[in-house]
Amino acid sequence: KLQSGLLKKLEIKQFKDCELVFTCSEDDENLGQQMAPDTEFVTVGNGVHTEYFRPSGAKSRAETPTLLFTGTFGYGPNRDGLKYFVDEIFPLIRKSSPETEFVFAGYEAQRVYDELGIDTPGIRCVSSPDDIRPCFEEAWVFVVPLRAGSGTLLKILEAMSMQCPVVSTQLGAEGIIHTAGKHLLIANSPPEFANAVLELLSDADRREMMGSAASEWVSARYSWALLCG
């Protein structure tokens, strides 16, 4: 809370000292405009390389239900989200679907795995992979259990582009224009989150439809080729 208050004061000062401020989402633009009404704000959205993040066709989904969470795990909000998922959400999922596995992949994943002392069955990590796309291709559902942080999450856009259905907290999906239930599922409490994941795991047709709809939406709205054109 102390850090947040100090940062807000700094942001207000910097916003007021500038003639033009670029933000990555309309939510950030609106907040900034409230903090510095006389400063001009412009949103230049984040995007994803849709030609790179797309299924290769050479790899199929994992044989057993597999969940994926990606990110830089030395980053506080990602670490908190991981611990939250492992401690409070994944046990609820395993209770109804004991064969489900959870993979978290990204920079410093192994270090955080060791530091958190994770010994829960069905959980493994992929640390600093050269190519993250095979992890997306294996996953049945991509999870974003974030409770802190801000901005547009590129990991969600990457998952959507890879046609992997997404379950996220409201905060995790902040800044991404979407239709809940069509492009991704929003769930905020552990039971809601677990139930949303279980619904997708039990319905292959819905997973495929959501993955396809999300991929088409990202290509039409968040492709770097489109944003930079």
VENURFEN-V43440 format. One record per pair of residues at least 12 apart in sequence whose C-alpha atoms are under 7 Angstrom apart, sorted by the first residue. I is the first residue (numbers start at 0). J is the second residue. D is the distance in Angstrom with one decimal. If there is no record, write none. Layout:
i->I j->J d->D
i->I j->J d->D
This chain:
i->11 j->34 d->5.9
i->11 j->35 d->6.4
i->14 j->35 d->6.2
i->14 j->38 d->6.7
i->15 j->35 d->5.8
i->15 j->38 d->6.2
i->17 j->38 d->6.9
i->18 j->38 d->5.8
i->18 j->39 d->6.3
i->19 j->38 d->6.3
i->19 j->39 d->5.0
i->19 j->40 d->5.8
i->20 j->39 d->6.4
i->20 j->40 d->4.8
i->20 j->41 d->6.3
i->21 j->40 d->5.9
i->21 j->41 d->5.0
i->21 j->42 d->5.7
i->21 j->43 d->6.6
i->22 j->41 d->6.2
i->22 j->42 d->4.8
i->22 j->43 d->6.1
i->23 j->42 d->5.5
i->23 j->43 d->5.3
i->23 j->44 d->4.6
i->23 j->45 d->5.7
i->23 j->150 d->6.8
i->23 j->151 d->6.7
i->24 j->42 d->5.8
i->24 j->44 d->5.6
i->24 j->150 d->6.9
i->24 j->151 d->6.6
i->24 j->174 d->5.0
i->25 j->42 d->6.1
i->25 j->174 d->6.6
i->26 j->174 d->5.9
i->28 j->40 d->6.1
i->28 j->41 d->6.9
i->28 j->42 d->6.4
i->45 j->151 d->6.7
i->46 j->221 d->4.6
i->46 j->222 d->5.5
i->46 j->223 d->5.3
i->47 j->156 d->6.2
i->47 j->157 d->6.3
i->47 j->221 d->6.2
i->47 j->222 d->5.3
i->47 j->223 d->5.5
i->48 j->222 d->6.0
i->48 j->223 d->5.5
i->49 j->160 d->5.9
i->49 j->218 d->6.4
i->49 j->222 d->5.8
i->52 j->132 d->6.8
i->52 j->157 d->6.1
i->52 j->160 d->5.7
i->52 j->161 d->5.5
i->53 j->160 d->5.8
i->53 j->161 d->4.5
i->54 j->136 d->6.5
i->54 j->161 d->5.5
i->58 j->136 d->6.5
i->59 j->136 d->6.4
i->59 j->137 d->6.2
i->60 j->136 d->5.8
i->60 j->137 d->4.1
i->60 j->138 d->6.0
i->60 j->139 d->6.5
i->61 j->137 d->4.7
i->61 j->138 d->6.5
i->63 j->98 d->6.6
i->63 j->99 d->6.4
i->64 j->98 d->6.8
i->64 j->99 d->4.8
i->64 j->100 d->6.2
i->64 j->139 d->6.1
i->64 j->200 d->6.7
i->65 j->99 d->5.7
i->65 j->100 d->4.8
i->65 j->101 d->5.7
i->65 j->138 d->5.0
i->65 j->139 d->5.3
i->65 j->140 d->6.8
i->66 j->100 d->6.2
i->66 j->101 d->4.7
i->66 j->102 d->6.0
i->66 j->138 d->5.5
i->66 j->139 d->6.0
i->66 j->140 d->5.0
i->66 j->141 d->5.7
i->66 j->142 d->6.7
i->67 j->101 d->6.0
i->67 j->102 d->4.9
i->67 j->103 d->5.6
i->67 j->138 d->5.8
i->67 j->140 d->6.5
i->67 j->141 d->4.8
i->67 j->142 d->6.0
i->68 j->102 d->6.5
i->68 j->103 d->4.7
i->68 j->104 d->6.4
i->68 j->141 d->6.0
i->68 j->142 d->5.4
i->68 j->143 d->6.4
i->69 j->103 d->5.6
i->69 j->104 d->4.8
i->69 j->105 d->5.6
i->69 j->154 d->6.7
i->70 j->104 d->6.7
i->70 j->105 d->5.1
i->70 j->106 d->6.8
i->71 j->105 d->5.5
i->71 j->106 d->4.8
i->71 j->107 d->6.6
i->72 j->105 d->6.8
i->72 j->106 d->6.1
i->72 j->107 d->5.5
i->72 j->108 d->5.7
i->72 j->111 d->6.7
i->73 j->107 d->6.2
i->76 j->145 d->6.6
i->76 j->146 d->7.0
i->76 j->147 d->5.2
i->76 j->148 d->5.7
i->77 j->145 d->6.7
i->80 j->144 d->5.1
i->80 j->145 d->4.6
i->80 j->146 d->6.3
i->84 j->144 d->6.2
i->87 j->189 d->6.1
i->88 j->189 d->5.0
i->88 j->192 d->6.9
i->88 j->193 d->5.8
i->91 j->193 d->6.1
i->92 j->193 d->5.4
i->92 j->197 d->6.7
i->99 j->121 d->6.8
i->100 j->121 d->4.6
i->100 j->122 d->5.9
i->101 j->121 d->6.1
i->101 j->122 d->4.8
i->101 j->123 d->6.5
i->102 j->122 d->5.9
i->102 j->123 d->5.1
i->102 j->124 d->5.4
i->103 j->123 d->6.8
i->103 j->124 d->4.9
i->103 j->125 d->6.4
i->104 j->124 d->5.6
i->104 j->125 d->4.5
i->104 j->126 d->5.7
i->105 j->125 d->6.5
i->105 j->126 d->5.3
i->105 j->127 d->4.8
i->105 j->128 d->6.4
i->106 j->126 d->5.7
i->106 j->127 d->4.3
i->107 j->126 d->5.9
i->107 j->127 d->6.4
i->108 j->124 d->6.1
i->108 j->125 d->6.5
i->108 j->126 d->4.6
i->109 j->124 d->6.3
i->109 j->126 d->5.3
i->135 j->158 d->6.6
i->135 j->161 d->6.6
i->135 j->163 d->6.7
i->139 j->163 d->6.7
i->139 j->200 d->7.0
i->140 j->163 d->6.0
i->140 j->164 d->5.2
i->140 j->165 d->5.9
i->141 j->158 d->6.8
i->141 j->163 d->6.3
i->141 j->164 d->6.0
i->141 j->165 d->4.7
i->141 j->166 d->6.3
i->142 j->165 d->5.9
i->142 j->166 d->5.0
i->142 j->167 d->5.9
i->143 j->166 d->6.2
i->143 j->167 d->4.4
i->143 j->168 d->6.4
i->143 j->171 d->6.1
i->144 j->167 d->5.9
i->144 j->168 d->5.7
i->144 j->171 d->6.9
i->145 j->168 d->6.2
i->145 j->170 d->6.7
i->145 j->171 d->5.3
i->146 j->170 d->6.5
i->150 j->173 d->6.7
i->150 j->174 d->6.2
i->151 j->173 d->6.2
i->151 j->174 d->5.0
i->151 j->175 d->6.2
i->152 j->172 d->7.0
i->156 j->217 d->6.7
i->159 j->210 d->6.4
i->159 j->213 d->5.1
i->159 j->214 d->5.1
i->159 j->217 d->6.7
i->160 j->214 d->4.5
i->160 j->217 d->6.2
i->161 j->214 d->6.8
i->162 j->210 d->4.0
i->162 j->211 d->5.6
i->162 j->213 d->6.7
i->162 j->214 d->5.4
i->163 j->210 d->5.1
i->164 j->183 d->6.4
i->164 j->206 d->5.8
i->164 j->209 d->5.8
i->164 j->210 d->4.8
i->165 j->183 d->5.0
i->165 j->184 d->6.3
i->166 j->183 d->6.0
i->166 j->184 d->4.7
i->166 j->185 d->5.9
i->166 j->186 d->7.0
i->166 j->195 d->6.9
i->166 j->196 d->6.7
i->167 j->184 d->6.3
i->167 j->185 d->5.1
i->167 j->186 d->6.1
i->168 j->185 d->5.4
i->168 j->186 d->5.1
i->168 j->187 d->4.9
i->169 j->185 d->5.9
i->169 j->186 d->6.8
i->169 j->187 d->6.5
i->181 j->209 d->5.9
i->181 j->212 d->6.9
i->182 j->209 d->5.8
i->182 j->212 d->6.0
i->182 j->213 d->4.6
i->183 j->209 d->7.0
